[in-house]
Amino acid sequence: MPSELSIIVNHCRTPELLRNCLESVKTNVRQIDYELIVADSFTQGQTAVLVKKIIPEAVYLPFFKNVGFGRSVNEAVKKSSGEYLLILNADTALRDKNAVSSMIDCLRADPAIGLLGPRLVNSDGSVQESAFRFYDISALVCRRTVLGKTAFGKKILARFTLKDVLTPANIAKGRPVSVGWLMGSVLLARRSAVAKVGLLDERFFMYFEDVDWARRFWESGFKVAYFPAASVFHLHLRASRKSRGIFSLFLNRYARIHLSSAVKYLLKYAFRKPPISIRVCP
């Protein structure tokens, strides 16, 4: 019999973070019928033991190389049965017992929302930027170079990060906010919407697969929404931004991957206007 919720955990060689994530699921997702699938890149034998020790009924999906976020999640989705799909990176933790149930309630209340993301918080309680307008060339350049430190760059980035919409007053209301795209660390999707939109585009090995997926939700007639009433802890390392500027492309592998994915994204949507209205949902 299909579960109400399929929880998909994406993991790659961070067993202590995975342990923390799984224990938080076990502790805080209690009154929901769910199945758990762990998609494990660069799999190590002890990881399977760890998963089964914490949640014995979990499905363990090993990959012996790093297959990328998109394929990892896609293979797990294919094995899942839930009406709703909760995608978690292993570096997240559920600290609020009501976070998942309130997200599901939000989707039930508004059938037009196909993809939902919670408020992501750091260990100190500060809020992470996790909802955005869609990229254009100016936003990409400002995020990757020192231009983002200038007055002009700060204005571009403020618009990109929705500072005009995600105001403290709007966040305090707790209502969902229509946004362009959501960071893929925590996403709740409606299975019926995914059936129409399709799976993640595996041509994006890392980065921009979440941007692309959200855009396809919008193009398929579904809203993508940020839901500040639910909060999830996220240890956000930002590996691609350890250094800034053109030299990072030579020194930082993740920066090169980010740029490669950005080029793929910009070429894919070069002549298509984002079909979106960003606003607080009624």
MOKAMO-V65296 format. One record per residue. RES is the residue in one small letter. NEAR is the number of other C-alpha atoms within 12 Angstrom. D_CENTER is the distance of its C-alpha to the mean C-alpha in Angstrom with 2 decimals. Layout:
[[RES & NEAR & D_CENTER] [RES & NEAR & D_CENTER]]
This chain:
[[m & 11 & 27.53] [p & 15 & 23.87] [s & 18 & 21.72] [e & 24 & 20.25] [l & 33 & 16.84] [s & 39 & 15.37] [i & 42 & 13.16] [i & 47 & 11.68] [v & 48 & 11.36] [n & 47 & 10.67] [h & 44 & 13.41] [c & 30 & 15.60] [r & 27 & 18.72] [t & 24 & 17.77] [p & 27 & 19.82] [e & 20 & 20.29] [l & 28 & 16.64] [l & 34 & 16.32] [r & 31 & 19.40] [n & 28 & 18.12] [c & 41 & 14.93] [l & 39 & 17.19] [e & 25 & 19.86] [s & 29 & 17.68] [v & 40 & 16.77] [k & 29 & 20.48] [t & 20 & 21.61] [n & 22 & 19.47] [v & 30 & 18.88] [r & 20 & 22.55] [q & 17 & 23.60] [i & 28 & 21.22] [d & 21 & 22.22] [y & 32 & 19.40] [e & 35 & 19.23] [l & 40 & 17.25] [i & 43 & 16.44] [v & 48 & 15.80] [a & 45 & 15.18] [d & 40 & 16.93] [s & 33 & 17.43] [f & 24 & 20.70] [t & 28 & 21.80] [q & 23 & 24.47] [g & 19 & 26.94] [q & 20 & 26.41] [t & 30 & 22.71] [a & 31 & 23.84] [v & 19 & 26.39] [l & 27 & 23.96] [v & 38 & 21.72] [k & 22 & 24.84] [k & 17 & 26.42] [i & 24 & 23.75] [i & 26 & 22.95] [p & 18 & 25.79] [e & 16 & 24.74] [a & 29 & 21.35] [v & 29 & 21.02] [y & 35 & 20.72] [l & 36 & 19.64] [p & 31 & 20.87] [f & 28 & 20.66] [f & 17 & 23.30] [k & 18 & 21.59] [n & 22 & 18.15] [v & 27 & 17.09] [g & 30 & 13.78] [f & 38 & 10.19] [g & 33 & 11.08] [r & 29 & 14.32] [s & 42 & 13.33] [v & 44 & 11.00] [n & 30 & 13.60] [e & 29 & 16.48] [a & 38 & 15.17] [v & 38 & 14.65] [k & 23 & 18.22] [k & 24 & 19.54] [s & 34 & 18.04] [s & 27 & 20.01] [g & 32 & 18.28] [e & 30 & 18.44] [y & 39 & 14.87] [l & 44 & 11.96] [l & 44 & 9.74] [i & 47 & 7.23] [l & 43 & 7.40] [n & 40 & 7.83] [a & 40 & 11.53] [d & 36 & 11.51] [t & 40 & 10.49] [a & 39 & 13.34] [l & 37 & 14.30] [r & 28 & 17.22] [d & 25 & 17.93] [k & 22 & 19.73] [n & 24 & 18.99] [a & 35 & 15.25] [v & 45 & 14.41] [s & 29 & 17.69] [s & 28 & 17.34] [m & 42 & 14.04] [i & 37 & 15.94] [d & 24 & 18.93] [c & 37 & 17.16] [l & 35 & 16.38] [r & 20 & 19.94] [a & 16 & 21.38] [d & 24 & 20.05] [p & 22 & 20.08] [a & 25 & 19.10] [i & 37 & 15.46] [g & 44 & 13.58] [l & 53 & 9.90] [l & 53 & 9.20] [g & 48 & 7.13] [p & 49 & 9.41] [r & 41 & 11.08] [l & 39 & 9.98] [v & 28 & 13.34] [n & 22 & 15.17] [s & 19 & 17.94] [d & 11 & 20.44] [g & 15 & 18.87] [s & 16 & 18.01] [v & 24 & 15.05] [q & 28 & 12.37] [e & 30 & 11.66] [s & 38 & 8.13] [a & 43 & 9.47] [f & 38 & 11.74] [r & 39 & 14.46] [f & 41 & 14.52] [y & 36 & 15.90] [d & 27 & 19.61] [i & 22 & 21.89] [s & 22 & 22.76] [a & 27 & 19.29] [l & 29 & 18.58] [v & 26 & 22.01] [c & 28 & 21.75] [r & 33 & 18.53] [r & 29 & 20.18] [t & 26 & 23.75] [v & 21 & 26.05] [l & 22 & 26.39] [g & 23 & 23.51] [k & 19 & 26.03] [t & 15 & 28.58] [a & 13 & 29.20] [f & 17 & 28.25] [g & 23 & 25.00] [k & 22 & 24.06] [k & 21 & 24.74] [i & 29 & 22.51] [l & 32 & 19.57] [a & 26 & 20.28] [r & 27 & 19.98] [f & 34 & 16.79] [t & 31 & 15.13] [l & 32 & 16.74] [k & 24 & 19.33] [d & 23 & 21.68] [v & 27 & 19.62] [l & 36 & 17.63] [t & 19 & 20.99] [p & 14 & 21.89] [a & 14 & 23.93] [n & 24 & 21.26] [i & 27 & 18.79] [a & 17 & 21.79] [k & 18 & 22.33] [g & 26 & 19.20] [r & 30 & 18.97] [p & 39 & 15.97] [v & 42 & 15.76] [s & 38 & 15.26] [v & 43 & 13.13] [g & 42 & 12.61] [w & 42 & 8.92] [l & 43 & 5.75] [m & 40 & 3.83] [g & 43 & 1.32] [s & 41 & 3.48] [v & 45 & 4.32] [l & 45 & 4.91] [l & 44 & 8.65] [a & 49 & 10.49] [r & 39 & 14.25] [r & 33 & 15.92] [s & 24 & 18.58] [a & 32 & 16.28] [v & 30 & 14.68] [a & 20 & 18.35] [k & 19 & 19.12] [v & 26 & 16.18] [g & 26 & 16.11] [l & 31 & 13.82] [l & 36 & 11.58] [d & 30 & 14.04] [e & 25 & 15.13] [r & 25 & 17.04] [f & 29 & 14.07] [f & 28 & 14.48] [m & 35 & 11.98] [y & 35 & 10.29] [f & 36 & 10.28] [e & 35 & 9.27] [d & 41 & 6.22] [v & 39 & 9.10] [d & 39 & 11.51] [w & 40 & 10.01] [a & 48 & 9.78] [r & 39 & 13.23] [r & 36 & 14.56] [f & 39 & 13.73] [w & 33 & 15.79] [e & 25 & 18.41] [s & 25 & 18.78] [g & 22 & 19.67] [f & 33 & 16.69] [k & 40 & 15.24] [v & 52 & 11.67] [a & 48 & 11.88] [y & 48 & 10.97] [f & 42 & 12.80] [p & 36 & 14.39] [a & 30 & 16.68] [a & 36 & 14.22] [s & 36 & 13.24] [v & 41 & 11.48] [f & 34 & 12.62] [h & 35 & 10.67] [l & 29 & 12.90] [h & 28 & 11.60] [l & 14 & 14.11] [r & 20 & 13.44] [a & 20 & 15.61] [s & 27 & 16.06] [r & 26 & 17.64] [k & 18 & 20.30] [s & 22 & 22.80] [r & 26 & 23.15] [g & 25 & 25.25] [i & 19 & 26.73] [f & 17 & 27.77] [s & 23 & 24.25] [l & 22 & 24.13] [f & 16 & 27.01] [l & 18 & 26.15] [n & 21 & 22.41] [r & 19 & 21.17] [y & 24 & 17.50] [a & 29 & 18.67] [r & 27 & 20.49] [i & 26 & 17.59] [h & 28 & 15.54] [l & 32 & 18.67] [s & 23 & 19.25] [s & 29 & 15.90] [a & 34 & 16.57] [v & 23 & 20.02] [k & 24 & 18.90] [y & 33 & 16.65] [l & 25 & 19.50] [l & 16 & 22.05] [k & 20 & 20.29] [y & 22 & 20.21] [a & 15 & 23.27] [f & 10 & 25.37] [r & 16 & 23.01] [k & 17 & 22.47] [p & 26 & 19.14] [p & 24 & 20.04] [i & 27 & 18.69] [s & 23 & 20.21] [i & 30 & 18.36] [r & 24 & 19.92] [v & 27 & 19.95] [c & 25 & 20.19] [p & 13 & 23.67]]
